[in-house]
Amino acid sequence: MENLRDSSGLQAKTAEPLSQRVRATLRVWRWRHSVRSRLRMELQEMDVARTEKDVGIATGELRREANKPFWKT
C-alpha cells in the first residue's frame, strides 16, 4: 500500500495493523505521563521563576507543560 501523511507531517504506512498503532500510541502516552508527573514533583522543590529565567523560557511555561494532559503534545 502507499504511504500517507498525517496532520503532523509524518509518514504512516496504511498496512500497519491497528493494534500496533494503538500500542505505539499508548507507549507515547505512558512516557508523557511519566515525564510530566516527574516534572510536577520537581517543580514543587525548585524556584520555578529562576529556573525559567536561567533556561530562557517564558514565565509559566514549565507549569503549563507539567499540567498538560498526557494525550496532548
Residue pairs with C-beta under 8 A, 6 or more apart in sequence:
1 13
1 14
1 15
2 14
3 11
3 12
3 13
3 14
4 11
4 12
4 14
5 11
5 12
6 12
12 21
29 70
29 71
30 70
32 70
32 71
33 70
36 65
36 66
36 67
36 68
36 70
39 62
39 65
39 66
40 66
40 67
43 62
43 63
43 66
48 62
48 63
49 59
51 62
52 58
52 59
52 60
52 61
52 62
